[in-house]
């Protein structure tokens, strides 16, 4: 983990919506999001807790349901959600449209990078 963090590897956090009863949800892919977090701050000397704020974007499988899917699996609210469209006619991703962010706090029991040892004491001048 420490090596991956030091190489500036982004860690993916998937975000989604499910129903309480975990049944089929017609908007599952619409609300499947992804945030990529750079955990580099946890490698600061003596750090045991850091908080990150990251934008949420669409996951690679983002899409809105078709009319057929809405008929097969009606939304739990009864009426279909009104789709926001972009200038090119494509459906807008709700996480980007509403500028959604996720806040993550990472805490460790002890620092991943210890403080360096203090410098040696200055020796007295010899005459």
MDTraj code that builds the backbone (N, CA, C; nanometers):
import mdtraj as md
import numpy as np

residues = "UNK UNK UNK UNK UNK UNK UNK UNK UNK UNK UNK UNK UNK UNK UNK UNK UNK UNK UNK UNK UNK UNK UNK UNK UNK UNK UNK UNK UNK UNK UNK UNK UNK UNK UNK UNK UNK UNK UNK UNK UNK UNK UNK UNK UNK UNK UNK UNK UNK UNK UNK UNK UNK UNK UNK UNK UNK UNK UNK UNK UNK UNK UNK UNK UNK UNK UNK UNK UNK UNK UNK UNK UNK UNK UNK UNK UNK UNK UNK UNK UNK UNK UNK UNK UNK UNK UNK UNK UNK UNK UNK UNK UNK UNK UNK UNK UNK UNK UNK UNK UNK UNK UNK UNK UNK UNK UNK UNK UNK UNK UNK UNK UNK UNK UNK UNK UNK UNK UNK UNK UNK UNK UNK UNK UNK UNK UNK".split()
xyz = np.array([
    [0.0824, -0.1185, 0.0000],
    [0.0000, 0.0000, 0.0000],
    [0.0870, 0.1251, 0.0000],
    [0.1871, 0.1236, 0.0858],
    [0.2744, 0.2403, 0.0972],
    [0.3448, 0.2677, -0.0361],
    [0.3873, 0.1616, -0.1037],
    [0.4545, 0.1768, -0.2331],
    [0.3588, 0.2323, -0.3391],
    [0.2352, 0.1833, -0.3413],
    [0.1359, 0.2318, -0.4371],
    [0.1044, 0.3785, -0.4139],
    [0.0920, 0.4161, -0.2890],
    [0.0620, 0.5564, -0.2570],
    [0.1782, 0.6453, -0.3000],
    [0.3016, 0.6008, -0.2754],
    [0.4172, 0.6837, -0.3107],
    [0.4330, 0.6965, -0.4623],
    [0.3777, 0.6023, -0.5402],
    [0.3828, 0.6108, -0.6871],
    [0.2689, 0.6957, -0.7428],
    [0.1946, 0.7624, -0.6554],
    [0.0816, 0.8489, -0.6946],
    [-0.0315, 0.7697, -0.7591],
    [-0.0496, 0.6453, -0.7170],
    [-0.1606, 0.5639, -0.7663],
    [-0.2908, 0.6207, -0.7120],
    [-0.3892, 0.6400, -0.8009],
    [-0.5206, 0.6857, -0.7573],
    [-0.6031, 0.5646, -0.7158],
    [-0.6689, 0.5746, -0.6031],
    [-0.7518, 0.4661, -0.5525],
    [-0.8973, 0.4961, -0.5867],
    [-0.9644, 0.3977, -0.6447],
    [-1.1015, 0.4159, -0.6924],
    [-1.2016, 0.3839, -0.5823],
    [-1.3026, 0.4696, -0.5703],
    [-1.4135, 0.4477, -0.4781],
    [-1.5404, 0.4474, -0.5616],
    [-1.6105, 0.3345, -0.5631],
    [-1.7355, 0.3251, -0.6381],
    [-1.8513, 0.3710, -0.5517],
    [-1.9435, 0.4404, -0.6156],
    [-2.0590, 0.4948, -0.5464],
    [-2.1828, 0.4496, -0.6219],
    [-2.2861, 0.4137, -0.5490],
    [-2.4071, 0.3703, -0.6162],
    [-2.5289, 0.3826, -0.5275],
    [-2.6406, 0.3529, -0.5869],
    [-2.7681, 0.3534, -0.5150],
    [-2.8282, 0.2139, -0.5232],
    [-2.8845, 0.1686, -0.4119],
    [-2.9590, 0.0440, -0.4117],
    [-3.0866, 0.0664, -0.3320],
    [-3.1824, -0.0192, -0.3560],
    [-3.3062, -0.0117, -0.2791],
    [-3.2855, -0.0767, -0.1436],
    [-3.3641, -0.0378, -0.0447],
    [-3.3524, -0.0965, 0.0891],
    [-3.3697, -0.2473, 0.0856],
    [-3.4637, -0.2933, 0.0017],
    [-3.4867, -0.4379, -0.0062],
    [-3.3895, -0.5059, -0.1033],
    [-3.2965, -0.4280, -0.1597],
    [-3.1944, -0.4751, -0.2537],
    [-3.2540, -0.5385, -0.3788],
    [-3.3757, -0.4982, -0.4123],
    [-3.4399, -0.5471, -0.5341],
    [-3.3836, -0.4778, -0.6574],
    [-3.4394, -0.5135, -0.7740],
    [-3.3949, -0.4522, -0.8990],
    [-3.4254, -0.3029, -0.8981],
    [-3.3275, -0.2248, -0.9390],
    [-3.3413, -0.0791, -0.9415],
    [-3.3102, -0.0323, -1.0826],
    [-3.4068, 0.0252, -1.1465],
    [-3.3946, 0.0632, -1.2868],
    [-3.2885, 0.1715, -1.3091],
    [-3.2582, 0.2504, -1.2082],
    [-3.1598, 0.3579, -1.2226],
    [-3.0218, 0.3199, -1.1677],
    [-2.9965, 0.1920, -1.1489],
    [-2.8705, 0.1467, -1.0894],
    [-2.7490, 0.2001, -1.1663],
    [-2.7493, 0.1894, -1.2990],
    [-2.6338, 0.2349, -1.3765],
    [-2.6282, 0.3870, -1.3884],
    [-2.7424, 0.4523, -1.3814],
    [-2.7439, 0.5986, -1.3863],
    [-2.6708, 0.6568, -1.2653],
    [-2.6885, 0.5928, -1.1497],
    [-2.6278, 0.6431, -1.0265],
    [-2.5040, 0.5643, -0.9851],
    [-2.4395, 0.4979, -1.0809],
    [-2.3142, 0.4280, -1.0529],
    [-2.2021, 0.5272, -1.0806],
    [-2.1381, 0.5725, -0.9738],
    [-2.0359, 0.6750, -0.9866],
    [-1.8990, 0.6260, -0.9441],
    [-1.7999, 0.7086, -0.9692],
    [-1.6623, 0.6736, -0.9378],
    [-1.5876, 0.7986, -0.8919],
    [-1.5141, 0.7843, -0.7831],
    [-1.4252, 0.8907, -0.7356],
    [-1.2853, 0.8313, -0.7276],
    [-1.1872, 0.9078, -0.7711],
    [-1.0484, 0.8610, -0.7663],
    [-0.9726, 0.9474, -0.6670],
    [-0.9152, 0.8817, -0.5671],
    [-0.8544, 0.9510, -0.4539],
    [-0.7028, 0.9331, -0.4541],
    [-0.6311, 1.0421, -0.4382],
    [-0.4861, 1.0392, -0.4214],
    [-0.4594, 1.0410, -0.2710],
    [-0.4082, 0.9307, -0.2193],
    [-0.3871, 0.9174, -0.0747],
    [-0.2498, 0.9668, -0.0294],
    [-0.1808, 1.0405, -0.1131],
    [-0.0436, 1.0819, -0.0847],
    [-0.0222, 1.1533, 0.0472],
    [-0.1204, 1.2281, 0.0938],
    [-0.1025, 1.3044, 0.2188],
    [-0.0809, 1.2143, 0.3404],
    [-0.1260, 1.0891, 0.3326],
    [-0.1073, 0.9992, 0.4472],
    [0.0407, 0.9640, 0.4651],
    [0.1233, 0.9923, 0.3633],
    [0.2666, 0.9649, 0.3727],
    [0.3451, 1.0827, 0.4291],
    [0.2759, 1.1887, 0.4682],
    [0.3454, 1.2981, 0.5359],
    [0.3980, 1.2483, 0.6698],
    [0.5095, 1.3022, 0.7104],
    [0.5698, 1.2594, 0.8372],
    [0.4710, 1.2717, 0.9509],
    [0.4599, 1.1662, 1.0272],
    [0.3813, 1.1640, 1.1500],
    [0.2303, 1.1809, 1.1279],
    [0.1793, 1.1631, 1.0048],
    [0.0353, 1.1773, 0.9790],
    [-0.0379, 1.0485, 1.0167],
    [-0.1449, 1.0621, 1.0924],
    [-0.2269, 0.9464, 1.1281],
    [-0.3709, 0.9623, 1.0802],
    [-0.4085, 1.0816, 1.0325],
    [-0.5427, 1.1025, 0.9824],
    [-0.5417, 1.2136, 0.8781],
    [-0.6019, 1.1844, 0.7637],
    [-0.6146, 1.2855, 0.6580],
    [-0.7561, 1.2775, 0.6002],
    [-0.8050, 1.3907, 0.5537],
    [-0.9378, 1.3982, 0.4938],
    [-0.9222, 1.4464, 0.3501],
    [-0.9929, 1.3793, 0.2602],
    [-0.9869, 1.4118, 0.1184],
    [-1.1254, 1.4512, 0.0694],
    [-1.1306, 1.5452, -0.0212],
    [-1.2555, 1.5851, -0.0880],
    [-1.2331, 1.5620, -0.2367],
    [-1.3130, 1.4731, -0.2960],
    [-1.2920, 1.4339, -0.4345],
    [-1.4211, 1.4449, -0.5145],
    [-1.4103, 1.4880, -0.6402],
    [-1.5300, 1.4926, -0.7243],
    [-1.5739, 1.3518, -0.7624],
    [-1.7051, 1.3353, -0.7785],
    [-1.7618, 1.2074, -0.8218],
    [-1.8041, 1.2233, -0.9669],
    [-1.7649, 1.1276, -1.0482],
    [-1.8027, 1.1285, -1.1892],
    [-1.8741, 0.9999, -1.2252],
    [-1.9105, 0.9857, -1.3505],
    [-1.9796, 0.8637, -1.3916],
    [-1.8841, 0.7446, -1.3978],
    [-1.9350, 0.6281, -1.3653],
    [-1.8588, 0.5050, -1.3839],
    [-1.8596, 0.4732, -1.5329],
    [-1.7714, 0.3861, -1.5765],
    [-1.7628, 0.3538, -1.7197],
    [-1.8913, 0.2926, -1.7756],
    [-1.9750, 0.2333, -1.6893],
    [-2.0991, 0.1715, -1.7382],
    [-2.2210, 0.2648, -1.7261],
    [-2.1976, 0.3956, -1.7089],
    [-2.3083, 0.4904, -1.6946],
    [-2.4002, 0.4867, -1.8162],
    [-2.5273, 0.4806, -1.7883],
    [-2.6305, 0.4968, -1.8907],
    [-2.7639, 0.5164, -1.8200],
    [-2.8582, 0.5735, -1.8922],
    [-2.9927, 0.5908, -1.8370],
    [-3.0811, 0.4790, -1.8911],
    [-3.1850, 0.4432, -1.8185],
    [-3.2694, 0.3323, -1.8634],
    [-3.3496, 0.3661, -1.9889],
    [-3.3746, 0.2635, -2.0675],
    [-3.4574, 0.2797, -2.1875],
    [-3.6045, 0.2760, -2.1470],
    [-3.6906, 0.3127, -2.2400],
    [-3.8356, 0.3067, -2.2154],
    [-3.8782, 0.1646, -2.1798],
    [-3.8209, 0.0656, -2.2483],
    [-3.8554, -0.0745, -2.2214],
    [-3.8159, -0.1140, -2.0794],
    [-3.6978, -0.0721, -2.0364],
    [-3.6523, -0.1044, -1.9007],
    [-3.7410, -0.0371, -1.7965],
    [-3.7856, 0.0843, -1.8238],
    [-3.8737, 0.1539, -1.7300],
    [-4.0093, 0.0838, -1.7198],
    [-4.0547, 0.0223, -1.8287],
    [-4.1809, -0.0523, -1.8250],
    [-4.1642, -0.1848, -1.7517],
    [-4.0502, -0.2528, -1.7753],
    [-4.0236, -0.3819, -1.7109],
    [-4.0030, -0.3669, -1.5602],
    [-3.9237, -0.2666, -1.5222],
    [-3.8904, -0.2429, -1.3819],
    [-3.9276, -0.0991, -1.3484],
    [-4.0503, -0.0754, -1.3084],
    [-4.0909, 0.0630, -1.2801],
    [-4.0096, 0.1221, -1.1642],
    [-3.9846, 0.2522, -1.1692],
    [-3.9125, 0.3165, -1.0592],
    [-3.9913, 0.3045, -0.9295],
    [-3.9228, 0.2963, -0.8161],
    [-3.9920, 0.2833, -0.6879],
    [-4.0825, 0.4021, -0.6577],
    [-4.0499, 0.5198, -0.7125],
    [-4.1311, 0.6390, -0.6885],
    [-4.2586, 0.6382, -0.7730],
    [-4.2686, 0.5446, -0.8676],
    [-4.3861, 0.5365, -0.9540],
    [-4.3639, 0.6027, -1.0881],
    [-4.3338, 0.7310, -1.0874],
    [-4.3113, 0.8051, -1.2115],
    [-4.1626, 0.8052, -1.2466],
    [-4.1289, 0.7932, -1.3748],
    [-3.9875, 0.8004, -1.4150],
    [-3.9278, 0.9376, -1.3840],
    [-3.7989, 0.9396, -1.3541],
    [-3.7287, 1.0655, -1.3298],
    [-3.7184, 1.1435, -1.4609],
    [-3.7241, 1.2738, -1.4512],
    [-3.7056, 1.3562, -1.5699],
    [-3.5561, 1.3617, -1.5998],
    [-3.5206, 1.3259, -1.7216],
    [-3.3798, 1.3236, -1.7604],
    [-3.3321, 1.4625, -1.7989],
    [-3.2173, 1.5006, -1.7467],
    [-3.1525, 1.6248, -1.7863],
    [-3.0694, 1.5943, -1.9101],
    [-3.0820, 1.6741, -2.0124],
    [-3.0092, 1.6517, -2.1380],
    [-2.8990, 1.7551, -2.1557],
    [-2.7901, 1.7118, -2.2171],
    [-2.6812, 1.8014, -2.2521],
    [-2.7119, 1.8703, -2.3845],
    [-2.6287, 1.9634, -2.4237],
    [-2.6503, 2.0372, -2.5486],
    [-2.6516, 1.9462, -2.6714],
    [-2.5844, 1.8296, -2.6623],
    [-2.5806, 1.7368, -2.7754],
    [-2.6919, 1.6308, -2.7694],
    [-2.7806, 1.6420, -2.6726],
    [-2.8937, 1.5502, -2.6624],
    [-2.8694, 1.4286, -2.5750],
    [-2.7453, 1.4084, -2.5295],
    [-2.7157, 1.2944, -2.4421],
    [-2.7636, 1.3237, -2.3006],
    [-2.7890, 1.2155, -2.2262],
    [-2.8306, 1.2317, -2.0861],
    [-2.7136, 1.2790, -2.0015],
    [-2.7411, 1.3712, -1.9120],
    [-2.6381, 1.4239, -1.8227],
    [-2.6209, 1.3300, -1.7044],
    [-2.4971, 1.3148, -1.6610],
    [-2.4711, 1.2353, -1.5416],
    [-2.5072, 1.3191, -1.4191],
    [-2.5887, 1.2650, -1.3277],
    [-2.6321, 1.3460, -1.2123],
    [-2.5175, 1.3912, -1.1220],
    [-2.4123, 1.3098, -1.1109],
    [-2.3011, 1.3486, -1.0235],
    [-2.2257, 1.4693, -1.0810],
    [-2.2086, 1.4730, -1.2132],
    [-2.1426, 1.5871, -1.2760],
    [-2.2356, 1.7079, -1.2810],
    [-2.3604, 1.6825, -1.3112],
    [-2.4584, 1.7902, -1.3232],
    [-2.4704, 1.8703, -1.1937],
    [-2.4718, 1.8003, -1.0813],
    [-2.4875, 1.8667, -0.9517],
    [-2.3559, 1.8834, -0.8766],
    [-2.2436, 1.8644, -0.9479],
    [-2.1092, 1.8825, -0.8913],
    [-2.0946, 1.8124, -0.7560],
    [-2.1158, 1.6812, -0.7574],
    [-2.1115, 1.6011, -0.6352],
    [-1.9680, 1.5711, -0.5945],
    [-1.9425, 1.5805, -0.4647],
    [-1.8124, 1.5467, -0.4082],
    [-1.8318, 1.4432, -0.2990],
    [-1.7271, 1.3661, -0.2747],
    [-1.7274, 1.2719, -0.1640],
    [-1.6160, 1.3156, -0.0696],
    [-1.6414, 1.3048, 0.0594],
    [-1.5401, 1.3374, 0.1596],
    [-1.5022, 1.2067, 0.2286],
    [-1.3726, 1.1761, 0.2259],
    [-1.3217, 1.0514, 0.2825],
    [-1.2166, 1.0858, 0.3864],
    [-1.2264, 1.0229, 0.5015],
    [-1.1243, 1.0380, 0.6044],
    [-1.0539, 0.9047, 0.6209],
    [-0.9227, 0.9082, 0.6130],
    [-0.8401, 0.7888, 0.6286],
    [-0.7596, 0.8046, 0.7565],
    [-0.7723, 0.7069, 0.8447],
    [-0.6997, 0.7130, 0.9725],
    [-0.6216, 0.5836, 0.9923],
    [-0.5039, 0.5965, 1.0474],
    [-0.4204, 0.4808, 1.0794],
    [-0.3849, 0.4855, 1.2274],
    [-0.3564, 0.3693, 1.2840],
    [-0.3202, 0.3650, 1.4265],
    [-0.1866, 0.4318, 1.4531],
    [-0.0944, 0.4154, 1.3589],
    [0.0365, 0.4796, 1.3735],
    [0.0746, 0.5373, 1.2374],
    [0.1624, 0.6348, 1.2334],
    [0.2006, 0.6954, 1.1065],
    [0.2636, 0.5940, 1.0116],
    [0.2366, 0.6090, 0.8817],
    [0.2996, 0.5221, 0.7830],
    [0.4447, 0.5631, 0.7602],
    [0.4765, 0.6900, 0.7864],
    [0.6132, 0.7408, 0.7759],
    [0.6455, 0.8072, 0.9086],
    [0.7411, 0.7507, 0.9775],
    [0.7805, 0.8060, 1.1073],
    [0.8593, 0.9348, 1.0897],
    [0.8628, 1.0128, 1.1973],
    [0.9455, 1.1328, 1.1973],
    [1.0915, 1.0897, 1.1844],
    [1.1726, 1.1687, 1.1143],
    [1.3151, 1.1336, 1.1079],
    [1.3792, 1.1548, 1.2451],
    [1.4853, 1.0829, 1.2739],
    [1.5504, 1.1026, 1.4044],
    [1.6091, 1.2435, 1.4130],
    [1.6178, 1.2958, 1.5331],
    [1.6728, 1.4315, 1.5472],
    [1.8216, 1.4327, 1.5054],
    [1.8700, 1.5463, 1.4594],
    [2.0099, 1.5542, 1.4194],
    [2.1010, 1.5333, 1.5406],
    [2.2219, 1.4885, 1.5160],
    [2.3129, 1.4684, 1.6297],
    [2.3437, 1.6017, 1.6978],
    [2.3742, 1.5931, 1.8256],
    [2.4065, 1.7141, 1.9031],
    [2.5334, 1.7763, 1.8492],
    [2.5414, 1.9075, 1.8580],
    [2.6604, 1.9802, 1.8115],
    [2.7692, 1.9601, 1.9161],
    [2.8840, 1.9204, 1.8692],
    [2.9958, 1.8981, 1.9612],
    [3.0586, 2.0309, 2.0012],
    [3.1090, 2.0349, 2.1200],
    [3.1761, 2.1559, 2.1690],
    [3.3077, 2.1744, 2.0945],
    [3.3433, 2.3015, 2.0726],
    [3.4699, 2.3298, 2.0039],
    [3.5870, 2.2925, 2.0931],
    [3.6876, 2.2347, 2.0321],
    [3.8087, 2.1975, 2.1039],
    [3.9164, 2.3000, 2.0649],
    [3.9837, 2.3542, 2.1648],
    [4.0858, 2.4542, 2.1322],
    [4.2242, 2.3989, 2.1362],
])
top = md.Topology()
chain = top.add_chain()
for i, resn in enumerate(residues, 1):
    res = top.add_residue(resn, chain, resSeq=i)
    for name in ("N", "CA", "C"):
        top.add_atom(name, md.element.get_by_symbol(name[0]), res)
traj = md.Trajectory(xyz[None], top)
